[in-house]
Amino acid sequence: MNQKNYYIIDFDSTFTQVEALDELARISLKKHPDKEAIFQKIEEYTNLSMEGKLSFSESLAQRVKLLEANEDHLKQLITRLKKKVSASFSRNAAFFKAHADEVLIISGGFKEFITPVVSQYHIKKENIYANTFVTTGDGNIIDYDHANPLSEEGGKVKLVSQMNLEGNLYGIGDGYSDFQLRESGLIKKFYAFTENISRASIVEKADHVTPSFDEFLYVNNLPRAISYPKNRILCLVIGDAPTESLEMLKRDGFSIRHKPTFEEKYVADVHMMLLADGEKIEAEKLERALKLKTIGYLGSAKTKLDITACTQKGIVVFEDLKQNPRHANFIPKRMIDFMNTGTTYLSNNFPNLQLPRIDKSHRLIHIHKNVPGIMAQVNTVFANHDINIVGQFLMTNTVIGYVITDINAQYDDQVFKSLKKIEHTIKFRVLY
């Protein structure tokens, strides 16, 4: 009999992008004459605790004392936090619904603002463990419940010990209190979550560093919104590219390397490339870059890049033939749209296909030589595996055919193997 899995997830800087008490301070002290100095003090207490340099109980007591907050401030905070849920948690809401009994939120934060935020994601109220405030009759926050083990140093360890959970326990968080669960032996693995903040002292102690929740789901072979974590998609930026371009790609979660040349060590693993105007790619390196899916060129790629070879290899090229001053934004956006939805709109060498994301479906991309009979073979594979097609779109040019298929059925890897084996297939991938 398989043991049950439990997923213990932190709230501040993990489920949400921010530290809630820091945000509450910015709301409650908005009109305070010394607000900046107090903000800094609260953030210092937060970081000292998260890095294990100050006891959690001391940090919490000092922060609550400085807040001068009330219930109206809490309402404003909740509104703000709902907009600050970490992107990778937000897009995997379906996972939380499917695993509602196994997901636990355990936080040194406070139920008053945690419950309204995580409940939107199908997380059960009885699975939310956090501190609680003490308020006066007129709603002012004056203290917190000191009897709650989560208000104490090592509080997560004490709480989980009392819970006597039977099964495999996995912890996901960004701070020292999360690592303490692993140190105590109560959890099987600790995943340092770095989507919002990376603390060196915590990362070095982790069993696995997970730059996104997608990564956690991927390494544990759990259902997820996207098939392959973006942090594993290597995007190589070559030459003097604008900072704006790099920031766009980073914000979308890709793993960025900015280099003056196309170094040999990246040839086998690069998925995306953005080239500054004037940069070249050697033909033989392009030939060996088997994982390369798209190239963005910040200028005209004529004489700098073999577009015909890219097309034959199934690499989508976006370039700026007219030297548009907005290309620093425009070209990376086209690359991002292609990687996220399969959109080839305004590409230089592929048929133009622009599609919205379809909820509750899986999107498959098949690139092949433009020869008769390919679509019949593709659909025969789906029919043989009893897969229902939600939508299918094919565009061709003289060289290649580009088909996007949305399916709503669960699938097994044999489907992919069969699609890849179709003669004249150039590239195949699953988007989500």
KOLRO-362529 format. One record per residue (C-alpha): x negated, y negated, z; residue in one letter. Coordinates in nm, 4 decimals. Each point is the difference from the previous one (the first is absolute). Layout:
BEGIN
{u X v Y w Z code A}
...
This chain:
BEGIN
{u 0.0000 v 0.0000 w 0.0000 code M}
{u -0.1435 v -0.3373 w -0.1014 code N}
{u -0.0569 v -0.2545 w 0.2728 code Q}
{u 0.1919 v -0.3260 w -0.0160 code K}
{u -0.1952 v -0.3103 w -0.0995 code N}
{u 0.0386 v -0.3328 w 0.1802 code Y}
{u -0.1181 v -0.3314 w -0.1420 code Y}
{u -0.0880 v -0.2543 w 0.2694 code I}
{u -0.0156 v -0.3457 w -0.1553 code I}
{u -0.1158 v -0.3283 w 0.1514 code D}
{u 0.1978 v -0.3190 w -0.0640 code F}
{u -0.2186 v -0.3130 w 0.0102 code D}
{u -0.2372 v -0.0317 w -0.2982 code S}
{u 0.1080 v 0.3476 w -0.1086 code T}
{u 0.3734 v 0.0250 w -0.0664 code F}
{u -0.0049 v -0.3770 w -0.0337 code T}
{u -0.2699 v -0.2188 w -0.1500 code Q}
{u -0.0371 v -0.2133 w 0.3112 code V}
{u -0.0366 v 0.0040 w 0.3787 code E}
{u 0.3506 v -0.0813 w 0.1239 code A}
{u -0.1014 v -0.1769 w 0.3213 code L}
{u -0.2319 v -0.2259 w -0.2006 code D}
{u 0.2932 v -0.0815 w -0.2294 code E}
{u 0.2304 v -0.0559 w 0.2980 code L}
{u -0.2494 v -0.2482 w 0.1422 code A}
{u 0.0023 v -0.1957 w -0.3266 code R}
{u 0.3772 v -0.0261 w 0.0287 code I}
{u 0.0327 v -0.0709 w 0.3725 code S}
{u -0.2925 v -0.2446 w 0.0197 code L}
{u 0.0764 v -0.1811 w -0.3231 code K}
{u 0.0408 v -0.3349 w 0.1752 code K}
{u -0.2558 v 0.0531 w 0.2782 code H}
{u -0.2757 v -0.2665 w -0.0035 code P}
{u -0.2718 v 0.2628 w 0.0631 code D}
{u 0.1470 v 0.2648 w -0.2290 code K}
{u -0.3144 v 0.0660 w -0.2069 code E}
{u -0.2124 v 0.0672 w 0.3075 code A}
{u 0.2683 v 0.2296 w 0.1420 code I}
{u 0.0407 v 0.1836 w -0.3327 code F}
{u -0.3722 v 0.0648 w -0.0047 code Q}
{u 0.0041 v 0.1276 w 0.3577 code K}
{u 0.2874 v 0.2408 w -0.0729 code I}
{u -0.1740 v 0.1323 w -0.3109 code E}
{u -0.3202 v 0.0501 w 0.2005 code E}
{u 0.1865 v 0.2072 w 0.2596 code Y}
{u 0.1596 v 0.2029 w -0.2812 code T}
{u -0.3295 v 0.0762 w -0.1737 code N}
{u -0.1901 v 0.0785 w 0.3198 code L}
{u 0.2661 v 0.2558 w 0.0892 code S}
{u 0.0188 v 0.1518 w -0.3504 code M}
{u -0.3781 v 0.0419 w -0.0050 code E}
{u -0.0042 v 0.1600 w 0.3455 code G}
{u -0.1889 v -0.2876 w 0.1638 code K}
{u 0.2802 v -0.1017 w 0.2384 code L}
{u 0.2574 v 0.2190 w 0.1724 code S}
{u 0.3367 v -0.0020 w -0.1710 code F}
{u 0.1862 v -0.0854 w 0.3203 code S}
{u -0.2180 v -0.3073 w 0.0609 code E}
{u 0.0345 v -0.1093 w -0.3632 code S}
{u 0.3772 v 0.0410 w 0.0062 code L}
{u 0.0455 v -0.1880 w 0.3275 code A}
{u -0.2076 v -0.2935 w -0.1208 code Q}
{u 0.1800 v -0.0217 w -0.3355 code R}
{u 0.3527 v 0.0122 w 0.1448 code V}
{u -0.0964 v -0.2688 w 0.2518 code K}
{u -0.1096 v -0.2338 w -0.2812 code L}
{u 0.3048 v 0.0533 w -0.2224 code L}
{u 0.2635 v -0.2251 w 0.1609 code E}
{u 0.2545 v 0.1842 w -0.2144 code A}
{u 0.3749 v 0.0601 w 0.0228 code N}
{u 0.2655 v 0.2141 w -0.1683 code E}
{u 0.0587 v -0.2557 w -0.2752 code D}
{u -0.3680 v 0.0200 w -0.0897 code H}
{u 0.0351 v 0.3786 w -0.0152 code L}
{u 0.2790 v -0.0302 w -0.2575 code K}
{u -0.2244 v -0.2153 w -0.2181 code Q}
{u -0.2826 v 0.2506 w 0.0443 code L}
{u 0.2166 v 0.2938 w -0.1109 code I}
{u 0.0972 v -0.1850 w -0.3182 code T}
{u -0.3673 v -0.0643 w -0.0712 code R}
{u -0.1134 v 0.3572 w 0.0751 code L}
{u 0.2605 v 0.1516 w -0.2320 code K}
{u -0.1770 v -0.1836 w -0.2807 code K}
{u -0.3420 v 0.1145 w 0.1200 code K}
{u 0.0360 v 0.3791 w -0.0144 code V}
{u -0.3155 v 0.1493 w -0.1504 code S}
{u 0.0497 v 0.0556 w -0.3715 code A}
{u -0.0902 v 0.3689 w 0.0033 code S}
{u 0.2460 v 0.0716 w 0.2819 code F}
{u 0.2723 v -0.1971 w -0.1726 code S}
{u -0.0263 v 0.1887 w -0.3291 code R}
{u 0.0097 v 0.3353 w 0.1815 code N}
{u 0.3318 v -0.0553 w 0.1783 code A}
{u 0.1239 v 0.3303 w -0.1440 code A}
{u -0.2648 v 0.1863 w 0.2008 code F}
{u 0.1293 v -0.1428 w 0.3272 code F}
{u 0.3562 v 0.0942 w -0.0856 code K}
{u -0.1003 v 0.3566 w -0.0869 code A}
{u -0.2168 v 0.0374 w 0.3120 code H}
{u 0.2069 v -0.1973 w 0.2504 code A}
{u -0.0393 v 0.2646 w 0.2703 code D}
{u -0.3799 v 0.0118 w -0.0279 code E}
{u -0.0923 v -0.3698 w -0.0213 code V}
{u -0.0765 v -0.1726 w 0.3303 code L}
{u -0.0840 v -0.3662 w 0.0443 code I}
{u -0.2229 v -0.0346 w 0.3058 code I}
{u -0.1194 v -0.3524 w 0.0659 code S}
{u -0.1275 v -0.2319 w 0.2668 code G}
{u 0.2327 v -0.2583 w -0.1524 code G}
{u 0.3598 v -0.0576 w 0.1051 code F}
{u 0.3216 v 0.1797 w -0.0862 code K}
{u 0.1863 v -0.3286 w -0.0272 code E}
{u -0.1706 v -0.0768 w -0.3313 code F}
{u -0.1179 v 0.3456 w -0.1097 code I}
{u 0.3372 v 0.1769 w -0.0035 code T}
{u 0.1780 v -0.2424 w -0.2393 code P}
{u -0.2919 v 0.0222 w -0.2457 code V}
{u -0.0663 v 0.3753 w -0.0142 code V}
{u 0.3679 v 0.1004 w 0.0246 code S}
{u 0.0422 v -0.1255 w -0.3579 code Q}
{u -0.2254 v 0.2894 w -0.1019 code Y}
{u 0.2196 v 0.2743 w 0.1491 code H}
{u -0.2237 v 0.0353 w 0.3071 code I}
{u 0.2124 v 0.1157 w 0.2919 code K}
{u 0.0298 v -0.2296 w 0.3020 code K}
{u -0.0744 v 0.2911 w 0.2311 code E}
{u -0.3321 v 0.0452 w -0.1849 code N}
{u -0.1147 v -0.3561 w 0.0699 code I}
{u -0.2258 v -0.0345 w 0.3035 code Y}
{u -0.1152 v -0.3472 w 0.1013 code A}
{u -0.0061 v -0.2518 w 0.2834 code N}
{u 0.2943 v -0.2162 w 0.1034 code T}
{u 0.0111 v -0.3627 w 0.1057 code F}
{u 0.1385 v -0.1378 w 0.3255 code V}
{u 0.2112 v -0.3113 w -0.0525 code T}
{u 0.1771 v -0.2557 w 0.2175 code T}
{u 0.3733 v -0.0518 w -0.0144 code G}
{u -0.0406 v -0.2762 w -0.2556 code D}
{u -0.2092 v 0.2177 w -0.2326 code G}
{u -0.3547 v -0.1090 w 0.0790 code N}
{u -0.2639 v 0.2726 w -0.0129 code I}
{u -0.1893 v 0.0003 w 0.3280 code I}
{u -0.1554 v 0.3447 w 0.0225 code D}
{u 0.0181 v 0.3610 w -0.1192 code Y}
{u 0.0861 v 0.3343 w 0.1583 code D}
{u -0.3184 v 0.1030 w 0.1792 code H}
{u 0.1433 v 0.3477 w 0.0714 code A}
{u -0.0171 v 0.0881 w -0.3694 code N}
{u -0.3135 v 0.2113 w -0.0627 code P}
{u -0.0525 v -0.1840 w -0.3307 code L}
{u -0.0776 v -0.3167 w 0.1946 code S}
{u -0.3012 v 0.1684 w 0.1616 code E}
{u -0.3507 v 0.0724 w -0.1217 code E}
{u 0.0103 v 0.3364 w -0.1810 code G}
{u 0.3773 v -0.0326 w -0.0139 code G}
{u 0.0465 v 0.1910 w -0.3245 code K}
{u -0.1939 v 0.2940 w 0.1425 code V}
{u 0.2118 v 0.0000 w 0.3157 code K}
{u 0.3254 v -0.0192 w -0.1939 code L}
{u -0.0817 v 0.2716 w -0.2528 code V}
{u -0.1235 v 0.2250 w 0.2816 code S}
{u 0.3384 v -0.0363 w 0.1699 code Q}
{u 0.1903 v 0.0748 w -0.3225 code M}
{u -0.1351 v 0.3567 w -0.0294 code N}
{u 0.0459 v 0.0091 w -0.3773 code L}
{u -0.0559 v 0.3421 w -0.1520 code E}
{u -0.1547 v 0.0019 w -0.3454 code G}
{u -0.2617 v -0.1833 w -0.2041 code N}
{u -0.0307 v -0.3652 w 0.0974 code L}
{u -0.1504 v -0.2570 w -0.2398 code Y}
{u -0.0773 v -0.3554 w 0.1070 code G}
{u -0.0048 v -0.3015 w -0.2338 code I}
{u -0.1157 v -0.3365 w 0.1277 code G}
{u -0.2581 v -0.2761 w -0.0086 code D}
{u -0.1083 v -0.0351 w 0.3621 code G}
{u -0.1821 v 0.1542 w 0.2922 code Y}
{u 0.3171 v 0.1192 w 0.1734 code S}
{u 0.0776 v 0.2083 w -0.3102 code D}
{u -0.3466 v 0.1557 w -0.0005 code F}
{u 0.0402 v 0.0855 w 0.3714 code Q}
{u 0.2672 v 0.2548 w -0.0961 code L}
{u -0.2598 v 0.1829 w -0.2084 code R}
{u -0.2669 v -0.0363 w 0.2655 code E}
{u 0.2355 v 0.1545 w 0.2545 code S}
{u 0.0603 v 0.3021 w -0.2237 code G}
{u 0.3751 v -0.0601 w -0.0105 code L}
{u 0.0143 v -0.0496 w -0.3766 code I}
{u -0.1449 v 0.2107 w -0.2789 code K}
{u -0.1343 v -0.2863 w -0.2109 code K}
{u -0.0329 v -0.3768 w 0.0273 code F}
{u 0.0405 v -0.2063 w -0.3181 code Y}
{u -0.1445 v -0.3520 w 0.0169 code A}
{u 0.2449 v -0.2184 w -0.1926 code F}
{u -0.1851 v -0.2814 w -0.1782 code T}
{u 0.2566 v -0.1505 w -0.2377 code E}
{u 0.0254 v -0.3125 w 0.2163 code N}
{u -0.3141 v -0.0040 w 0.2134 code I}
{u -0.3082 v 0.2183 w 0.0218 code S}
{u -0.1722 v 0.0170 w 0.3377 code R}
{u -0.3475 v 0.1503 w -0.0377 code A}
{u 0.0009 v 0.1405 w 0.3531 code S}
{u 0.3208 v 0.1938 w -0.0764 code I}
{u -0.0778 v 0.1041 w -0.3567 code V}
{u -0.3217 v 0.1723 w 0.1046 code E}
{u 0.1934 v 0.2139 w 0.2513 code K}
{u 0.2824 v 0.1056 w -0.2317 code A}
{u 0.0534 v 0.3447 w -0.1497 code D}
{u 0.1071 v -0.1731 w -0.3197 code H}
{u 0.0190 v -0.3616 w -0.1153 code V}
{u 0.3321 v -0.0701 w -0.1695 code T}
{u 0.0128 v -0.3353 w -0.1845 code P}
{u 0.3736 v 0.0542 w -0.0558 code S}
{u 0.2836 v 0.2260 w 0.1115 code F}
{u -0.0074 v 0.1445 w -0.3530 code D}
{u -0.3478 v 0.1329 w 0.0762 code E}
{u 0.1212 v 0.1697 w 0.3189 code F}
{u 0.2875 v 0.1654 w -0.1857 code L}
{u -0.2292 v 0.1005 w -0.2860 code Y}
{u -0.2659 v 0.1737 w 0.2097 code V}
{u 0.2689 v 0.1842 w 0.1959 code N}
{u 0.1898 v 0.0997 w -0.3170 code N}
{u 0.3189 v -0.1744 w 0.1142 code L}
{u 0.2705 v -0.1571 w -0.2222 code P}
{u -0.0902 v -0.3562 w -0.0993 code R}
{u 0.1161 v -0.2884 w -0.2161 code A}
{u -0.3058 v 0.0029 w -0.2263 code I}
{u -0.1825 v 0.3082 w -0.1181 code S}
{u -0.3540 v -0.1256 w 0.0554 code Y}
{u -0.1076 v -0.2570 w 0.2622 code P}
{u -0.1115 v -0.3289 w -0.1515 code K}
{u -0.2982 v -0.0147 w 0.2337 code N}
{u -0.1359 v 0.3012 w -0.1905 code R}
{u 0.0361 v -0.1762 w -0.3354 code I}
{u -0.3380 v -0.1525 w -0.0842 code L}
{u 0.0185 v -0.3335 w -0.1797 code C}
{u -0.3351 v -0.1185 w -0.1311 code L}
{u -0.0379 v -0.3729 w -0.0662 code V}
{u -0.2920 v -0.0843 w -0.2274 code I}
{u -0.1674 v -0.3390 w -0.0342 code G}
{u 0.1017 v -0.3503 w 0.1035 code D}
{u 0.3712 v 0.0584 w 0.0590 code A}
{u 0.2110 v -0.2603 w 0.1841 code P}
{u 0.0621 v 0.0539 w 0.3721 code T}
{u 0.3721 v -0.0283 w -0.0715 code E}
{u -0.0156 v 0.3113 w -0.2190 code S}
{u -0.1754 v 0.2044 w 0.2666 code L}
{u 0.2398 v -0.1118 w 0.2704 code E}
{u 0.3035 v 0.1040 w -0.2054 code M}
{u -0.1394 v 0.3501 w -0.0465 code L}
{u -0.1027 v 0.0263 w 0.3657 code K}
{u 0.3432 v -0.1094 w 0.1213 code R}
{u 0.1588 v 0.2791 w -0.1981 code D}
{u -0.2139 v 0.2491 w 0.1902 code G}
{u -0.2533 v 0.1188 w -0.2573 code F}
{u -0.3578 v 0.0794 w 0.1005 code S}
{u -0.2065 v -0.2814 w -0.1539 code I}
{u -0.3673 v 0.0031 w -0.0969 code R}
{u -0.1411 v -0.3219 w -0.1498 code H}
{u -0.3209 v 0.0631 w -0.1923 code K}
{u -0.2134 v -0.1814 w -0.2599 code P}
{u -0.0105 v 0.3081 w -0.2261 code T}
{u 0.1776 v 0.3331 w -0.0532 code F}
{u -0.2240 v 0.2105 w 0.2238 code E}
{u -0.0419 v 0.3674 w -0.0816 code E}
{u 0.1213 v 0.1125 w 0.3443 code K}
{u 0.3506 v -0.1330 w -0.0743 code Y}
{u 0.0476 v 0.1560 w -0.3443 code V}
{u 0.1581 v 0.3258 w 0.1203 code A}
{u 0.2391 v -0.1537 w 0.2539 code D}
{u 0.1190 v -0.3370 w -0.1309 code V}
{u 0.3776 v -0.0302 w -0.0600 code H}
{u 0.0267 v -0.3705 w -0.0917 code M}
{u -0.2416 v -0.2611 w -0.1352 code M}
{u 0.0207 v -0.3782 w -0.0162 code L}
{u -0.2687 v -0.1630 w -0.2137 code L}
{u -0.1039 v -0.3643 w -0.0002 code A}
{u -0.0248 v -0.1718 w -0.3360 code D}
{u -0.3158 v 0.1033 w -0.1878 code G}
{u -0.0467 v 0.3329 w 0.1777 code E}
{u -0.0416 v 0.3225 w -0.1996 code K}
{u 0.0650 v 0.3683 w 0.0650 code I}
{u -0.2401 v 0.2433 w -0.1604 code E}
{u 0.1786 v 0.2502 w -0.2267 code A}
{u -0.1596 v 0.3052 w 0.1592 code E}
{u 0.1038 v -0.1081 w 0.3542 code K}
{u 0.3538 v -0.0633 w -0.1222 code L}
{u 0.0031 v 0.3496 w -0.1483 code E}
{u -0.0916 v 0.1533 w 0.3379 code R}
{u 0.2377 v -0.2095 w 0.2121 code A}
{u 0.2654 v 0.2725 w 0.0048 code L}
{u 0.2102 v -0.1503 w 0.2832 code K}
{u 0.0122 v -0.3490 w -0.1505 code L}
{u 0.3611 v -0.1050 w -0.0629 code K}
{u -0.0051 v -0.3715 w -0.0712 code T}
{u -0.2418 v -0.2803 w -0.0885 code I}
{u 0.0691 v -0.3693 w 0.0467 code G}
{u -0.2174 v -0.2424 w -0.1963 code Y}
{u -0.0152 v -0.3675 w 0.1028 code L}
{u -0.0453 v -0.1279 w -0.3530 code G}
{u -0.0179 v 0.1552 w -0.3452 code S}
{u -0.1406 v 0.3534 w 0.0025 code A}
{u -0.0835 v -0.0083 w -0.3703 code K}
{u -0.3565 v 0.1339 w -0.0526 code T}
{u -0.0241 v 0.0622 w 0.3767 code K}
{u 0.2222 v 0.3048 w 0.0323 code L}
{u 0.0948 v 0.2816 w -0.2362 code D}
{u 0.3798 v -0.0389 w 0.0062 code I}
{u 0.0527 v 0.2941 w -0.2375 code T}
{u -0.1966 v 0.2309 w 0.2304 code A}
{u 0.2049 v -0.1240 w 0.2980 code C}
{u 0.3247 v 0.0814 w -0.1800 code T}
{u -0.1195 v 0.3467 w -0.0938 code Q}
{u -0.0926 v 0.0639 w 0.3639 code K}
{u 0.3344 v -0.1272 w 0.1312 code G}
{u -0.1461 v -0.3123 w 0.1623 code I}
{u 0.2356 v -0.2997 w -0.0011 code V}
{u -0.1780 v -0.3287 w -0.0757 code V}
{u 0.1203 v -0.3468 w 0.0988 code F}
{u -0.1998 v -0.2906 w -0.1355 code E}
{u 0.0324 v -0.3743 w -0.0413 code D}
{u -0.0524 v -0.0760 w -0.3668 code L}
{u 0.0841 v -0.3688 w 0.0429 code K}
{u -0.2182 v -0.0722 w 0.3060 code Q}
{u 0.3037 v -0.1029 w 0.2026 code N}
{u -0.1034 v -0.1905 w 0.3158 code P}
{u 0.2501 v 0.2088 w 0.1967 code R}
{u -0.1590 v 0.3320 w -0.0953 code H}
{u -0.1570 v 0.0384 w 0.3483 code A}
{u 0.3516 v 0.0740 w 0.1181 code N}
{u 0.1613 v 0.1333 w -0.3165 code F}
{u -0.2412 v 0.2828 w -0.0902 code I}
{u -0.0200 v 0.1584 w 0.3507 code P}
{u 0.3794 v -0.0179 w 0.0239 code K}
{u 0.0361 v 0.1974 w -0.3240 code R}
{u -0.2429 v 0.2613 w 0.1340 code M}
{u 0.1873 v 0.0236 w 0.3311 code I}
{u 0.3361 v 0.0357 w -0.1740 code D}
{u -0.1376 v 0.2810 w -0.2140 code F}
{u -0.1438 v 0.1884 w 0.2965 code M}
{u 0.3176 v -0.0443 w 0.2070 code N}
{u 0.2782 v 0.0541 w -0.2552 code T}
{u -0.1633 v 0.1099 w -0.3261 code G}
{u 0.0817 v -0.3317 w -0.1682 code T}
{u -0.2137 v -0.0664 w -0.3080 code T}
{u 0.1628 v -0.3357 w -0.0828 code Y}
{u -0.2425 v -0.2315 w -0.1873 code L}
{u -0.2769 v 0.2593 w -0.0159 code S}
{u -0.2385 v -0.0317 w -0.2912 code N}
{u 0.0022 v 0.3618 w -0.1140 code N}
{u 0.3059 v 0.1838 w 0.1363 code F}
{u 0.3671 v -0.0030 w -0.1003 code P}
{u 0.1853 v -0.2564 w 0.2105 code N}
{u 0.2074 v 0.1706 w 0.2663 code L}
{u 0.1436 v -0.1888 w 0.2966 code Q}
{u 0.2090 v 0.1869 w 0.2571 code L}
{u 0.1333 v -0.0721 w 0.3487 code P}
{u -0.0724 v 0.2398 w 0.2825 code R}
{u 0.2876 v 0.2460 w 0.0483 code I}
{u 0.0801 v 0.0880 w 0.3615 code D}
{u 0.0245 v 0.3606 w 0.1163 code K}
{u -0.1901 v 0.1313 w -0.2998 code S}
{u -0.3464 v 0.1111 w -0.1029 code H}
{u -0.1733 v -0.1682 w -0.2934 code R}
{u -0.2284 v 0.1991 w -0.2294 code L}
{u -0.2196 v -0.1448 w -0.2747 code I}
{u -0.1137 v 0.2047 w -0.2992 code H}
{u -0.2378 v -0.1449 w -0.2599 code I}
{u -0.0590 v 0.2058 w -0.3110 code H}
{u -0.1129 v -0.0156 w -0.3608 code K}
{u 0.2787 v -0.1130 w -0.2307 code N}
{u 0.0751 v 0.3306 w -0.1687 code V}
{u 0.3385 v 0.1662 w -0.0642 code P}
{u 0.1576 v 0.2290 w 0.2583 code G}
{u -0.1568 v -0.1306 w 0.3219 code I}
{u 0.3254 v -0.1237 w 0.1555 code M}
{u 0.1674 v 0.3338 w -0.0627 code A}
{u -0.2823 v 0.1715 w 0.1887 code Q}
{u 0.0155 v -0.2518 w 0.2874 code V}
{u 0.3736 v 0.0503 w 0.0454 code N}
{u -0.0328 v 0.3771 w -0.0289 code T}
{u -0.2287 v -0.0111 w 0.3051 code V}
{u 0.2646 v -0.1934 w 0.1946 code F}
{u 0.2750 v 0.2378 w -0.1117 code A}
{u -0.2031 v 0.3065 w 0.0967 code N}
{u -0.0370 v -0.1405 w 0.3532 code H}
{u 0.3678 v -0.1048 w 0.0317 code D}
{u -0.0934 v -0.3668 w 0.0352 code I}
{u 0.2652 v -0.2635 w -0.0548 code N}
{u -0.1169 v -0.3037 w -0.1995 code I}
{u 0.1332 v -0.3345 w 0.1303 code V}
{u -0.1559 v -0.2069 w -0.2747 code G}
{u -0.2528 v 0.0462 w -0.2775 code Q}
{u -0.1677 v -0.2570 w -0.2201 code F}
{u -0.2361 v 0.0610 w -0.2916 code L}
{u -0.1970 v -0.2550 w -0.1994 code M}
{u -0.2579 v 0.0755 w -0.2682 code T}
{u -0.2531 v -0.1684 w -0.2222 code N}
{u -0.2089 v 0.1520 w -0.2774 code T}
{u -0.2383 v 0.1607 w 0.2490 code V}
{u 0.1829 v 0.0987 w 0.3173 code I}
{u 0.3344 v 0.0744 w 0.1573 code G}
{u 0.0810 v -0.1369 w 0.3449 code Y}
{u 0.2880 v 0.1571 w 0.1907 code V}
{u 0.1316 v -0.0799 w 0.3464 code I}
{u 0.2359 v 0.2518 w 0.1588 code T}
{u 0.1942 v -0.0601 w 0.3226 code D}
{u 0.1218 v 0.3144 w 0.1750 code I}
{u 0.2044 v 0.0387 w 0.3169 code N}
{u -0.0854 v 0.3589 w 0.0839 code A}
{u -0.2597 v 0.1366 w 0.2340 code Q}
{u -0.2811 v 0.1469 w -0.2000 code Y}
{u -0.2959 v 0.2300 w 0.0399 code D}
{u -0.3503 v -0.0478 w -0.1329 code D}
{u 0.0599 v 0.2588 w -0.2706 code Q}
{u 0.2044 v -0.2616 w -0.1878 code V}
{u -0.3046 v -0.2253 w -0.0159 code F}
{u -0.2268 v 0.2809 w -0.1098 code K}
{u 0.2406 v 0.0865 w -0.2812 code S}
{u 0.0232 v -0.3626 w -0.1185 code L}
{u -0.3768 v -0.0382 w 0.0019 code K}
{u -0.0401 v 0.3164 w -0.2070 code K}
{u 0.2164 v -0.1285 w -0.2858 code I}
{u -0.2197 v -0.0276 w -0.3070 code E}
{u -0.1039 v -0.3566 w -0.0909 code H}
{u 0.0544 v -0.1263 w 0.3583 code T}
{u -0.2409 v -0.2867 w 0.0747 code I}
{u 0.0957 v -0.0992 w 0.3557 code K}
{u 0.2690 v 0.0911 w 0.2520 code F}
{u 0.0724 v -0.1457 w 0.3427 code R}
{u 0.2710 v -0.0253 w 0.2627 code V}
{u 0.0745 v -0.3547 w 0.1156 code L}
{u 0.2337 v 0.0736 w 0.2905 code Y}
